Amino acid sequence: MNNQSSMQRVAKPLVFLLSLAPVIWIATLVFTGQAGANPVEALNRFLGDWALRFLLLVLAITPLRKLTGWNQLARFRRMIGLYAFFYAALHVASYVVLDQFFDWRTIWADIVKRTYITVGMACILMLLPLAITSTNGMIKRLGGKRWKALHTLVYPAGIAACLHYFMMVKADIREPLIYAAILAVLLGYRIVGKLTLSRAAAPGSPPLR
């Protein structure tokens, strides 16, 4: 029991540090001049990729927990969700600060004219209330039912993130399609689970075996 408790105490800080590793890595490449001919674009793409990966990872926790029975995975869901927002916010910040230099008129024109940027901004706007309400205090204020309803925004946010990536890529669409397929599996798992529960709860339904 003591060994298990010790492992749990070590696991969270370890996951925290591992989640920081990508941003430390890309910052090192940029500051040492190893991020390629266009470091601003490399930084922006890198941060966007990791925002999407963390978003998919947080959506994978519930299926993995149910399939493996490892309930301790739920302890990392909030942290990983906040890291998804962290990388998404850095992705947007790199565009606003390093690419557009706070030129709000050009930024607004991009949002209106370029559909993939419109979709990307919609994604970050959906993730923002999830990050703000991630604390225990906010769960108590909203109430469990309303909090859960609000946090279903993670599903359209995931769809928007994959769509943003797909629309942004001009040539090789294999990678965005892989992410979209992973998202489809994760959402499909939930849909099947809901349908199974609805069928089981329906009057006159035979018991599930």
C-alpha positions in Angstrom: 0.0 0.0 0.0 2.8 2.4 0.9 4.6 1.6 -2.4 1.4 2.3 -4.3 0.9 5.6 -2.5 4.6 6.6 -3.2 4.1 5.8 -6.9 1.0 7.9 -7.0 2.9 10.8 -5.4 5.7 10.6 -7.9 3.4 10.1 -10.9 1.8 13.5 -11.0 5.0 15.5 -10.9 6.5 13.2 -13.5 3.5 13.7 -15.8 3.7 17.4 -15.2 7.4 17.6 -16.2 6.9 15.3 -19.2 4.1 17.5 -20.4 6.4 20.5 -20.2 9.2 18.8 -22.2 7.8 19.7 -25.7 7.8 23.4 -25.0 11.2 23.3 -23.5 12.5 21.4 -26.6 11.1 23.8 -29.2 12.3 26.8 -27.1 15.8 25.3 -27.1 15.7 24.8 -30.9 14.5 28.4 -31.5 17.0 30.1 -29.2 19.9 28.0 -30.6 18.9 28.7 -34.2 18.1 25.1 -34.9 14.4 25.5 -35.8 14.9 25.8 -39.5 14.7 28.6 -42.0 11.4 29.9 -40.6 11.6 29.5 -36.8 8.3 31.4 -36.2 6.3 29.1 -38.5 8.1 26.0 -37.0 7.3 27.2 -33.4 3.6 27.9 -34.3 3.1 24.5 -36.0 4.9 22.7 -33.2 2.7 24.2 -30.5 -0.4 23.5 -32.5 0.5 19.9 -33.0 1.0 19.4 -29.3 -2.2 21.2 -28.4 -4.0 18.7 -30.6 -2.1 15.7 -29.1 -2.9 16.7 -25.5 -6.6 17.3 -26.5 -6.8 13.8 -27.9 -4.9 12.4 -24.9 -7.4 13.9 -22.5 -10.2 12.4 -24.6 -8.5 9.0 -24.5 -8.3 8.8 -20.7 -11.9 7.7 -20.1 -11.8 4.9 -22.7 -8.4 3.7 -21.5 -9.6 3.8 -17.9 -12.7 1.7 -18.7 -10.9 -0.7 -20.9 -7.9 -1.3 -18.6 -9.6 -0.8 -15.2 -6.8 1.5 -14.2 -8.9 4.1 -12.5 -5.8 6.1 -11.4 -5.7 7.5 -15.0 -8.6 9.9 -14.0 -6.2 11.7 -11.7 -4.3 13.1 -14.7 -7.3 14.2 -16.8 -7.4 17.8 -15.4 -3.7 18.3 -15.7 -3.6 17.0 -19.3 -6.6 19.1 -20.2 -5.0 22.2 -18.9 -1.9 21.4 -20.9 -4.0 21.1 -24.0 -5.2 24.6 -23.3 -1.7 25.8 -22.4 -0.3 24.6 -25.8 -3.3 26.0 -27.7 -2.9 29.4 -26.0 0.8 29.4 -26.9 -0.1 28.4 -30.4 -2.4 31.5 -30.7 0.0 33.7 -28.9 2.8 32.9 -31.3 0.6 33.8 -34.2 -0.6 37.1 -32.6 2.8 38.2 -31.2 5.5 36.7 -33.4 3.7 36.4 -36.7 1.4 39.4 -36.7 3.1 41.7 -34.1 -0.2 42.6 -32.5 -1.6 43.9 -35.8 -5.2 43.5 -34.7 -6.6 44.7 -38.0 -4.7 42.1 -40.0 -5.5 39.4 -37.3 -9.2 40.2 -37.6 -9.1 40.1 -41.4 -7.4 36.7 -41.2 -10.0 35.4 -38.8 -12.8 36.5 -41.1 -11.2 35.5 -44.5 -9.3 32.4 -43.7 -11.7 29.6 -42.6 -9.0 27.5 -40.9 -8.1 30.4 -38.6 -11.8 31.0 -37.9 -12.2 27.3 -36.9 -8.9 27.5 -34.8 -10.1 30.5 -32.9 -13.5 28.9 -32.3 -11.6 25.9 -30.8 -9.6 28.1 -28.4 -12.8 29.9 -27.4 -14.4 26.5 -26.5 -11.3 25.5 -24.5 -11.2 28.7 -22.5 -14.2 28.1 -20.3 -13.0 24.6 -19.7 -9.7 25.8 -18.4 -11.4 28.6 -16.3 -13.8 26.1 -14.7 -11.2 23.3 -14.0 -10.8 24.0 -10.3 -12.6 22.3 -7.5 -14.1 25.6 -6.5 -15.7 26.2 -9.9 -17.1 22.6 -9.9 -18.9 23.4 -6.6 -20.1 26.8 -7.8 -21.5 25.4 -11.1 -22.8 22.1 -9.6 -21.7 18.7 -10.9 -24.5 18.5 -13.6 -23.9 22.0 -15.1 -20.1 21.5 -14.9 -20.3 18.2 -16.8 -22.6 19.7 -19.4 -20.2 22.6 -19.9 -17.2 20.3 -20.3 -18.9 18.4 -23.1 -17.4 21.4 -25.1 -14.3 19.3 -25.3 -15.9 17.2 -28.0 -16.7 20.0 -30.5 -13.3 21.5 -29.6 -11.6 18.3 -30.6 -13.5 18.3 -33.9 -12.6 21.9 -34.5 -8.9 21.2 -33.8 -8.8 18.4 -36.3 -10.7 20.4 -38.9 -8.3 23.4 -38.3 -5.3 21.2 -38.9 -6.8 19.5 -42.0 -7.8 22.8 -43.6 -4.4 24.4 -42.8 -2.4 21.6 -44.6 -2.0 22.3 -48.3 -0.4 19.1 -49.6 0.2 16.0 -47.4 -3.0 15.4 -45.5 -2.0 12.0 -44.0 -1.1 13.3 -40.5 -4.3 15.3 -40.0 -6.3 12.3 -41.2 -4.6 10.1 -38.6 -5.5 12.6 -35.9 -9.1 12.7 -37.2 -9.3 8.9 -37.2 -8.1 8.8 -33.6 -10.7 11.4 -32.6 -13.4 9.4 -34.5 -12.5 6.3 -32.5 -12.6 8.2 -29.2 -15.9 9.8 -29.9 -17.3 6.6 -31.4 -16.5 4.8 -28.2 -18.6 7.3 -26.2 -21.5 7.1 -28.7 -21.6 3.3 -28.6 -21.4 3.5 -24.8 -24.3 5.9 -24.6 -26.4 3.8 -27.0 -25.7 0.7 -25.0 -26.8 2.4 -21.8 -30.0 3.8 -23.4 -30.8 0.3 -24.7 -30.2 -1.3 -21.3 -32.4 1.3 -19.6 -35.3 1.0 -22.1 -38.4 -0.7 -20.7 -38.7 -4.3 -21.7 -35.0 -4.5 -22.8 -33.4 -7.9 -22.2 -30.6 -7.8 -19.6 -27.1 -7.2 -20.9 -24.8 -10.2 -20.7 
